[in-house]
Amino acid sequence: MKVNFKKTTRLAKTTKLLALAAIIGMVGCSKEEIISNGTITDGNSLIEDNVNNGFKSISLKLVSKTSATRAENNSVSDNEKVVFNNGFLLFASEQYNITKVTAITNQAGANTDSEVDIDLLTDGVTITNVPGHSKYVYVIGNVPVEIQSPATGKSLTALKEELVLYTSQHNIAGVTLFGGKEITLDVPSNKYVAQFELGTLVARLEIGKITSAANSDIDNFQVDGIFINNYYASVSLAGNAPTAVVNNTNTADFVRYSLAYPAADDGILFDYKDPSNLSLGTLADNGRSYTPQTGNAWTYNLLAPKTSSAGSLETPHIVIRLSNIHTTNNVDYNGEWYLTVSGLKVGGDKVTYLEPGKVYHIKNIAFSHANIQPEPEMKTMEVAVEVNLVEWKVSDTDVIFGQE
């Protein structure tokens, strides 16, 4: 089997995060012709009549979308693309046994039976020796370290069940991509085709500003930290969360480098003020609001499963630790106080789960003294999120206090 691999920069209009589209066509033969060239004994093995028999000839086009480098704490913009850095092209039998693996790498000039340089895909390369009983094609991109490299003979079903961890998905340009489809015969063209989209496993949460509401008597405060709570720690490549969300409730958890939020999660699940600074972020609006010191948003890539073995899907909570709160009535709130955002709204509708490939952008979290509590997760509020649909689909979100 020969596979022609090409990469283009032509953008396809889609309603999903479309990182890559793979189009495979088996050219010049029908299914009957393929089978007659070799005898298939089971889903794993193939007896060949000669060196060329039993293999399909496949033309494959990879439509790639790349994005420019930008700061991690900048908002994702409309039409921003995910970068395909490396990965694997997989073929599998009807029994979901992997029949062929070709690595897509950044090894300059690589063009072998098992590896191809991604830069060569622009002009097209040939991949040989794909068994003729291959029925499915999948692509996995930006493979995290916790995922075992796929190999011939292994189960595609088992690969789909492998878990991706939240710790490996914080780089917006290199989130894991996965997708595939059955190869079918297109009767009009007499070609075998498989067109599919590669999706991400994460959604992105962005916070642009934290503000004392216009009708609030709070005229000064400090932001100690922002913590993501009620989050999924892992999700399978197939999009299932194997366990319930992680929900921290102890006040001692919501400090810099606690057991619940260790140093390794800094910038991934939380942002906290530097010990030399009085507050997280930059003071604005005469002490009534804070914005990020760098970039235009505090940003968090969060796993967004499609299903959960623990039951219904849940949305993340945002816990904001405040201190040195002062009011226009000269009342001081001593010690630490907490805002807990437990819900998001888009266009007035409550978000029941995060959708992978979407950006939920909160323009402003505006609060009053009625929303603050001495402990986290005591009294929660909802946030209105405005989502603009793009390849990364962005939602702009405003904060709403109170429960429904």
N, C-alpha and C positions, 0 to 999 in steps of 0.2 A: 504494500500500500504506500502511496506517495501522498504527502500532505504539503500543499503549498500554503505558506504562512505569510500573511501580509499585515502590516499595520498602517492605518491612515489616521489623519487628524480631522476627518469629516465628522461633524457633530450630528447626532440623531436626536430628534425631538422626542421627549419621553415624559411620562408622568412619574417616573421613579428615578432614584439615583442610578444612572447608567454609567458605570465606570468603563465597562467594556462590552462590546457585542461581538460574539463569535459566530461566524457563519461558515458552516461546513457543507461542502457538496461533494458527494462521491460521483466522480465524473465518468461517463462513458460506459456504464454497465448497469444491468438490473440486478435485483437481489438473486434471481435464479442463476445468473451468470457468475455471480460471486461464489455462491455455494457449490456450483458445479466444478469450480477450480480446485476444490479441496474437500475433504471429508471431515466434518465436525463430529467428534466423538462425544464431547460433553461441553459444558460451559467454560471449561478451563483450557482444554487441549485442542490442538488442530493438527491433523495429519496432512502434510503437503505432498502433492504429486511431484513437484519439482521446486526449484529454488524460488520461482516466482508465483507459484500457485497458492491460492488461499489468502491472498492479500488484496485489499481494496485500493483503488486509486482515489485519493480524496483531495479536493481543493478547499483550503481553509483560509478565510480572511478574518483578521483580528482588527476591529475598529477600536482604537485606543484614544482615550482622552487624558491629557496630562494637564497639570496646573503649575502656575508659577510659584516659586518659593515665597512664603510670607510668614510673618511672625505667628507663633502658635496662639497668642492671646489676641489676635485680631479676629473680628467677626468674619464668618464665611459669607462671601458675596454671592449674588445670583449667578448661576451658570458656572460656579467654581467646580473644578473636576478633581477627582481622586487620581493619584498617580499610581500606575502599575509599575512597580519596581522590579519584581521577580515573581516567579511562581511555577506552576506545572500545568501542562496539558495532559489530560487523562482520558483514556478510552477504557470502556468496561463492557463485559459481556451481558447477556440477558439475565444471568444469575448475579449480576453486580460484582463480578470478579474483575479486578483491574487487569486489562490485557496489554496496556502500553502506557508508559510514562515518558514524557519529554520535558525536561527542565527548561524553563525560560529564565535566563540569567543576564547579568551585566558583564559576563566574561567576554571581553572584546574579541570579536572574530570567531567565537565558538559556533560551530556548525557541524554537529555530529549526530549520530543516531539517537543519542540520549540527551543532548543539550543544544540549545540555540541561543545566540546572543540576541537580546531584545532589539538592539539597533538594526540588526540584519532584517528584521521583520518588515521594515519599511519597503525594502526592495523585493522581499519574498525569498523564502528558503524552502528546501524540500526535506521532509521528515519521512523516513522509510520504515518498512517492516511493521506496519500496524496490522494485527491479525484480522482476517476477514470476518470473524464472528463478533467483532466489536459492535455493540448496539447503542451504547451511550457515550456521550462526550461531556466532560466537565473541565472547568478551569478553576484553579485556586490561585489567587494572587496575594502578594505581600504576606507570605506564610509566617506566622509567629513561631517563636522557639518552642512553645508548648505543643505544637502540632507535629506529629511524626511525619517525616517525608513519605509520600505515597510510593508504593513499589508494586511491580507486577506480581499478580497472584494474591495480593491482599484484597480485602473486601471493601468495596466502595461504601457499603452500608456502615461499616465500622468507622471509616474515615468521616462520614457525615456526623457520627456521634461523638467525635473527638471535640474537646472543649477549648474554646478560646477564652482567655482571661482578660479582665478589664485592664490589667496593668500593661498589656501589649498594644492597646488600641488608642493611646493618647495622642499619637502623631496623626494629625488630620490628613496629611498627604499620603500616609502609608497604612491606612486601615485595611484589615483583611477583606478580601473579595472572594466570592464563591458563587458558582452557578453552573448549570448544565441542563442537558435535555436528551431525550431519545432521538436517535438518528432515524429519520423516516424518508420514504420515497416520495418525491414530488413527481406525480404522474405527468403533468404537462411537459416538464423539462427532462424527465427520465433521469433525475439526479437525486442523490441522497442528501438531505439537508438537515441542519439543526441550527436554528437561530435562537439565541437566548441572551438574557441580560445577567451580568454579574452584579450582585447586590452586596451591600455592606451589612455588618452585624451591629452597627452602632448608630445612635442618634446623638446629636450635639446640643448641649444646653449652654446658652450664652446669657450673661447678665451685664447690662450696660451701665447701670447706675443703682445706687441705694440712697433713698431720699426720705427725709422727714416730710410727710404729706403737707400740702398747702394749708389744710385746715387743722393741722396738728400744732399743739403747743410746745412740741420739742423743737428747740432752736439750736441745739448743739449735741453732738454725740460722736463716738468713735467706733469704727468697725474693727474688731479684733480678728475675725476670721469668717470664712465662708466654707461650709461643709456640705457635701452631698451625702445624704442619708437615704435609706430605703432603696438601695441599688442592687442590681444583679452582679454577682461576682464572676459568673461564667455563663457561657452560652455555647451550644453546639454549633458546628458548621451548618447544620440543618435548621438552626434558629430556635432550638428549644433550651429553656433554662432548666437545669436538672434540680435546682434547689430554690427555696424561697429567697426573698430579698434579704439583704443584710440591713437590719434596723438597730441603730444604736440609740440608747435612751439615757445613759448615765451622763451626768454633767461632766464628769472627769474625762469622758471620751472626747469632748469637743474643745481640745487644746492642741497646740502644736506638738507633733511627734508623740502622741499618746499611743496606747496599744491598738486602739481602733483606727487611728489615722497616723501611721508611722511615717518616717521621713521619706520612704520609698513612694508614698502616695502624694507627696507634696506637688501641687500643680496638676494632679490627676483626679483626686477626690476632694481636695481642699486647697485653699489658699489662706495663709495666716500672716499676720504682720511680722515683720522682722523685729527681733528684740530691741533693736536700736530705734525703731519708729513707734510713734504713739498710736498709729492706726494703719490699717490696710487701705491702700488706695490714696488718691489725691483729693484734698478738701476742695469743695466748690460751693457755690450758692450761699456764701456767708455762713458756712459751717453746717448747712442743712443737707448736704449730700456729699457722696464720695463716688469717684470714678476710678478705674484702674490706673496705676502709675505708668504702665506701658501698654500700648495697644488700646483698643476701644471696647474691650469686654473681658470679663472673667469667663473662661471657657472650659467645658468639661465634655469629653467624649464618653458616652455611657452606653453600655450594652443594652440593646433593644430587642429582646426575644419576640418571636411570633407566638410561641406557646410556652407554658410552664408546667413542669411535672408537679408543682406544688399547688396548682389551681389557677385562679384568675390572675391575669397580668396586673401589675401595679406600676404606678408612676413614681419617680424619685422625689424625695423631699429635699428642700434647701433649708439648712439651719444656719442662721447668721448670728454670730455672737457679737453683742454690743457692750460698750462700757462708757463711763463718764457721760451719762445722759443728763442733759440740763433742759429745763422748760422756761417758757416766757414768764411763768409765775414764780421763778427762782426756786423751783423744786428740783432737787437732784436725786437721780436714781443711782444709789451707790452699788458698787460691785458689777457683776456681769449679768446681762439680760439677753434674752434670745427671741429671735423671730423664726418661726417655722412655716415655710411654704410647703403645703402638702398637696396642692393641686394646681393644674394649669388649665387655662381656657383658650380656645382658638375660635375666634368669631362668635363668642358667646357660648360655645359648646364645650363641655368639660372633656378634657383629654383623659381617657381611661387607660391608655398605654402609649408609650413612645413608639413611633414608627421608624424603623431603620432607614437611614438616608435622609432624614429630615433634620433641619436645624430649628430649634425652638429658642427664639431670640426674645429675651425679656429686656425691653427698653429701660424700664425703671421699676424698682421695688420701692413703693412709697408706703410708709407706715406711720402709725400714731401710737400714743402710749397704750391704747386699747389692744394693740397687737403684740406687745412685748410681754414676756413671762420670765420668771426667775429660773426656769428650767426649760431645756429643749423638749420639743414634741408635746408640750402641754396644751397649748391653744394654737390651732393651725389656721392658715389663711390660704386662699387660692389666688393664682396669678393668671391674668388674661394674656394669652400668648398670640402674637400675630405671626402667622407662618406664610412666607412667600415661597411658592413652589419653584424649585430649580433642580438641576442635577443633584446638588445638595439643596434640599428644599427648606427655605428659611421661613421661620415664623416670628414675627415681632410680637412681643408679649408685654402686657402691662399687668401690674399687680392688683388683685382684688382681695380685700380682707374679709374674713368671715367664712362660715361654713354653710353649705346648702343641705 
